Amino acid sequence: TGLYEETVYTNDLGNPVRDPVIQNTDGSYDPASGGLILAGVQADGTPNTVRIPGNDYRAYGWARNPNGRYVYDASYVKLRELVLTYSLPRTLTDKTFITNASVSLIGSNLWIIYKNLPHADPEASQGAGNVQGWQSGVLPAIRNFGISINLQF
């Protein structure tokens, strides 16, 4: 429902699809008209000739397009988590009550290497159970970074 790159193009009249639809008094469309004509037929079986605004989210969203347009292969490759750990030398802890110490840098959701789903993280969803894989208004993926200090006594 946003302004994705597939919604920016020149229509069949040579104008930006998001420009206003301009209809003449005789019902024809002005050569400077924006908008688009969706594939299909009218009630009498003739090809569709109705031009709709290209800046209306419904022109590209669920309200006007078959669900098949929004079914994707779920394959992806992702660097989900990376942990780098440095163990302190025992010489630093010999004269203390600490027997072992380490420091770790942790990162998660670092890199989506490959995915088939456009505009969203393949692991983002609105729920589990029967709604797995359903996405609507998905927020961008969030990278997390952290530090861990492990002390053993």
C-alpha positions in Angstrom: 0.0 0.0 0.0 3.0 2.3 -0.2 4.9 3.8 -3.1 6.9 0.9 -4.3 9.0 1.1 -7.5 6.6 -1.0 -9.4 4.0 1.7 -9.0 6.2 4.3 -10.9 6.1 3.9 -14.6 4.8 5.5 -17.8 1.3 4.5 -18.8 0.0 3.5 -22.2 -0.5 7.2 -23.1 3.1 8.0 -22.3 2.4 9.8 -19.1 3.3 9.1 -15.4 0.8 6.6 -14.1 0.4 8.6 -10.9 -0.8 11.8 -12.8 -4.5 12.6 -12.5 -7.0 10.8 -14.8 -8.4 13.5 -17.2 -11.7 12.5 -18.9 -13.1 14.7 -21.7 -16.8 15.6 -21.8 -17.3 13.0 -24.6 -16.1 10.2 -22.3 -12.7 9.8 -24.0 -9.4 10.3 -22.0 -7.2 13.3 -22.5 -3.8 12.5 -24.1 -2.2 14.0 -21.0 -4.1 11.7 -18.6 -2.4 9.6 -16.0 -3.8 6.4 -14.5 -4.0 2.9 -15.8 -6.4 0.4 -17.4 -6.5 -2.9 -15.6 -6.7 -6.1 -17.6 -10.1 -7.6 -17.9 -13.5 -7.2 -19.6 -16.6 -5.1 -19.1 -20.0 -6.6 -18.4 -20.8 -7.0 -22.1 -17.5 -8.9 -22.7 -15.6 -6.2 -24.5 -12.1 -5.3 -23.3 -11.8 -3.0 -20.3 -11.3 0.6 -21.2 -11.9 2.2 -17.8 -8.9 4.2 -16.6 -8.4 4.4 -12.9 -6.1 6.7 -10.9 -2.6 5.2 -10.4 -2.1 7.0 -7.1 -4.8 5.0 -5.4 -3.4 2.1 -3.3 -6.2 -0.1 -4.4 -4.9 -0.1 -8.0 -2.0 -2.2 -6.9 -3.2 -3.7 -3.7 -5.5 -6.5 -2.6 -8.7 -4.8 -3.7 -8.0 -4.9 -7.4 -5.5 -7.7 -8.0 -5.8 -11.5 -7.7 -4.2 -13.0 -4.6 -1.8 -14.9 -6.9 0.1 -11.7 -7.5 1.1 -11.7 -3.9 2.2 -15.3 -3.4 6.0 -15.7 -3.3 8.5 -18.5 -3.0 9.5 -18.5 0.7 13.2 -19.2 0.1 15.7 -17.0 1.7 19.3 -17.0 3.0 20.0 -14.8 6.1 22.8 -14.1 8.5 20.5 -14.3 11.5 23.1 -14.0 14.3 26.8 -13.5 14.7 28.7 -13.7 18.0 32.4 -12.7 18.4 33.8 -13.7 21.8 37.2 -12.8 23.3 38.3 -14.8 26.4 40.5 -12.8 28.7 43.9 -14.3 29.4 44.1 -16.1 32.7 47.0 -13.9 33.7 44.5 -11.0 34.1 42.3 -13.0 36.5 44.9 -15.1 38.4 44.9 -12.9 41.5 41.2 -12.3 41.7 38.2 -14.4 42.7 37.2 -14.6 38.9 38.2 -17.9 37.3 37.2 -17.1 33.8 36.1 -13.9 31.9 35.0 -13.2 28.3 33.4 -10.4 26.4 31.2 -11.0 23.4 29.8 -8.7 20.7 26.4 -9.9 19.4 24.5 -9.0 16.3 21.2 -10.4 15.1 19.3 -9.9 11.9 22.4 -8.6 10.2 22.0 -9.4 6.6 19.4 -10.8 4.3 21.7 -12.4 1.7 18.9 -13.6 -0.7 15.1 -13.5 -0.7 12.2 -13.8 -3.0 9.8 -11.7 -1.0 10.0 -8.0 -2.0 9.9 -5.1 0.4 9.9 -7.1 3.6 11.9 -9.4 5.9 10.8 -13.0 5.1 10.7 -13.8 8.8 8.3 -10.9 9.6 4.7 -11.9 10.0 1.5 -10.9 11.8 1.2 -14.1 13.8 1.4 -17.9 14.0 -0.9 -20.8 13.5 -3.3 -20.4 10.6 -1.9 -16.9 9.7 1.7 -17.9 9.1 3.2 -16.0 6.2 0.5 -13.3 6.1 2.0 -9.9 5.9 0.3 -6.5 5.7 2.1 -3.2 6.5 5.2 -5.0 7.6 7.8 -2.8 9.3 11.4 -2.9 8.1 13.6 -5.5 9.6 15.5 -4.4 12.7 19.2 -5.1 13.4 20.1 -5.7 17.0 23.6 -5.2 18.5 24.7 -6.1 22.0 27.5 -6.8 24.4 27.8 -9.7 26.7 30.2 -10.0 29.6 30.6 -13.4 31.1 32.3 -13.8 34.5 32.9 -17.2 36.2 33.7 -17.5 39.9 
